[in-house]
């Protein structure tokens, strides 16, 4: 298997990562388009802004020098910025906005990014990792469940008209 590099994004890469995530999310069938949720896409375009929060990292997946995926890791849920109750979860980590370039799908990039977030949470002695997904992200949803994430309806919320579903990956204490 090919060796992909997962590392923290350099600020010079933030704009390119934002463009990648906009391409990924706007292409999802059933996911709100840019004109329907302009603030969401503005957040994606400015993805690097998340790194201003304490203990928050923007991770990238590289195939040689090409950025093929990214995710935002939150070591403290108070900065997670979702609806619902997730931001009140103590001693928990989370990640959001995972995206993989269409040309790099099916190569395990999303899984590598997910496992890196789980590893970071374990190293920080968090009790769990929390994430959210939507029906438009069924492929990712299946991957998360295969890794060991469990649905938790208490974490669900509505983002405008869009139902958003919560998952937990608890660590054995």
C-alpha positions as CSV (number, residue, x, y, z in Angstrom):
1,X,0.0,0.0,0.0
2,X,1.1,3.5,-0.8
3,X,2.4,5.6,2.1
4,X,0.4,8.8,2.4
5,X,1.6,11.6,4.8
6,X,-0.7,12.9,7.5
7,X,0.6,16.1,9.1
8,X,-0.5,19.5,10.3
9,X,-1.3,21.9,7.5
10,X,1.0,24.8,6.9
11,X,-0.8,28.3,6.9
12,X,0.3,28.7,3.3
13,X,-1.9,25.6,2.4
14,X,-5.1,26.9,4.2
15,X,-6.6,28.5,1.0
16,X,-6.0,25.4,-1.1
17,X,-7.5,23.1,1.6
18,X,-10.6,25.4,1.8
19,X,-11.1,25.1,-2.0
20,X,-10.7,21.3,-1.8
21,X,-13.4,21.1,1.0
22,X,-15.8,23.3,-1.0
23,X,-15.4,21.0,-4.0
24,X,-16.0,17.9,-1.9
25,X,-19.0,19.2,0.1
26,X,-20.7,21.0,-2.9
27,X,-20.5,17.7,-4.9
28,X,-22.4,15.7,-2.2
29,X,-25.8,14.6,-3.4
30,X,-28.4,15.9,-1.0
31,X,-26.1,18.3,0.8
32,X,-27.0,22.0,0.9
33,X,-25.4,24.0,-1.9
34,X,-23.4,27.2,-1.5
35,X,-26.5,29.5,-2.1
36,X,-28.5,27.5,0.5
37,X,-25.9,27.7,3.3
38,X,-23.5,30.5,2.3
39,X,-22.1,30.7,5.9
40,X,-21.1,27.0,5.9
41,X,-19.2,27.4,2.7
42,X,-17.6,30.6,3.9
43,X,-16.4,28.6,6.9
44,X,-14.9,26.0,4.6
45,X,-13.2,28.7,2.5
46,X,-11.6,30.0,5.7
47,X,-10.9,26.5,7.2
48,X,-7.5,27.7,8.6
49,X,-9.3,30.0,11.0
50,X,-10.1,27.0,13.2
51,X,-6.3,26.8,14.0
52,X,-6.7,30.0,16.1
53,X,-8.5,28.0,18.7
54,X,-6.5,26.3,21.5
55,X,-5.7,22.6,20.9
56,X,-7.3,22.7,17.4
57,X,-5.4,21.4,14.4
58,X,-6.0,21.3,10.7
59,X,-4.6,18.0,9.4
60,X,-3.9,17.2,5.8
61,X,-3.3,14.0,3.9
62,X,-0.6,14.2,1.2
63,X,0.1,12.1,-1.8
64,X,3.7,13.2,-2.4
65,X,3.2,17.0,-2.5
66,X,-0.5,17.0,-3.4
67,X,-3.1,17.7,-0.7
68,X,-5.7,15.0,-1.1
69,X,-7.6,15.3,2.1
70,X,-8.1,17.2,5.3
71,X,-9.9,17.3,8.7
72,X,-10.1,19.7,11.6
73,X,-9.3,18.0,15.0
74,X,-10.6,19.5,18.2
75,X,-8.8,18.4,21.4
76,X,-11.4,20.4,23.4
77,X,-15.1,20.2,22.4
78,X,-15.9,23.7,23.5
79,X,-14.3,24.9,20.2
80,X,-16.1,22.3,18.0
81,X,-18.7,24.8,16.9
82,X,-21.6,22.5,16.1
83,X,-25.3,22.7,17.1
84,X,-26.7,20.4,19.7
85,X,-25.0,19.5,23.0
86,X,-21.7,18.2,21.7
87,X,-19.8,21.4,22.7
88,X,-20.7,20.7,26.3
89,X,-19.0,17.3,26.4
90,X,-16.1,17.3,28.9
91,X,-12.8,15.5,28.5
92,X,-13.7,14.7,24.9
93,X,-12.2,15.3,21.5
94,X,-13.8,15.6,18.1
95,X,-13.3,16.2,14.4
96,X,-15.2,18.0,11.7
97,X,-15.1,18.8,8.0
98,X,-13.3,15.7,6.9
99,X,-13.0,15.7,3.1
100,X,-11.1,13.7,0.5
101,X,-10.5,14.8,-3.1
102,X,-12.7,12.9,-5.5
103,X,-9.7,11.6,-7.4
104,X,-8.3,10.0,-4.2
105,X,-11.4,8.3,-2.9
106,X,-11.4,4.6,-2.0
107,X,-7.8,4.6,-1.0
108,X,-8.3,4.8,2.7
109,X,-7.5,8.5,3.1
110,X,-10.6,9.3,5.2
111,X,-9.8,6.3,7.4
112,X,-6.2,7.5,7.9
113,X,-7.3,11.0,8.9
114,X,-9.9,9.5,11.2
115,X,-7.4,7.2,12.9
116,X,-5.0,10.1,13.3
117,X,-7.7,12.0,15.2
118,X,-8.4,9.0,17.4
119,X,-4.7,8.6,18.1
120,X,-4.4,12.3,19.1
121,X,-7.4,12.0,21.4
122,X,-6.0,8.8,23.1
123,X,-2.6,10.5,23.6
124,X,-4.4,13.5,25.2
125,X,-6.2,11.0,27.6
126,X,-9.7,12.0,26.3
127,X,-12.5,9.7,27.1
128,X,-14.0,9.7,23.7
129,X,-14.1,11.2,20.2
130,X,-17.3,12.9,19.0
131,X,-18.3,13.5,15.3
132,X,-21.3,14.3,13.2
133,X,-22.4,13.2,9.8
134,X,-25.4,13.7,7.5
135,X,-27.4,11.4,5.2
136,X,-25.4,12.9,2.2
137,X,-22.3,11.4,3.8
138,X,-23.4,7.8,3.9
139,X,-20.0,6.5,2.6
140,X,-18.1,8.2,5.5
141,X,-20.9,7.2,7.9
142,X,-20.2,3.5,7.0
143,X,-16.5,4.0,7.5
144,X,-17.0,5.6,10.9
145,X,-19.2,2.7,12.0
146,X,-16.6,0.1,10.7
147,X,-13.9,1.9,12.8
148,X,-16.1,1.6,15.9
149,X,-18.1,4.9,16.1
150,X,-21.6,4.4,17.6
151,X,-24.6,6.5,16.8
152,X,-25.9,8.6,19.7
153,X,-29.1,10.4,19.1
154,X,-28.6,12.8,22.0
155,X,-25.9,14.5,19.9
156,X,-28.2,15.0,16.9
157,X,-29.2,18.5,15.8
158,X,-30.7,20.4,12.9
159,X,-28.5,22.7,10.8
160,X,-31.2,24.8,9.1
161,X,-33.2,22.1,7.2
162,X,-30.4,19.6,7.4
163,X,-30.6,16.8,10.0
164,X,-27.1,16.2,11.5
165,X,-26.4,12.9,13.3
166,X,-24.0,12.4,16.2
167,X,-21.5,9.6,16.8
168,X,-19.2,8.7,19.7
169,X,-16.1,6.6,19.8
170,X,-15.6,5.8,23.5
171,X,-12.2,4.7,24.9
172,X,-12.2,1.8,27.3
173,X,-11.5,3.4,30.7
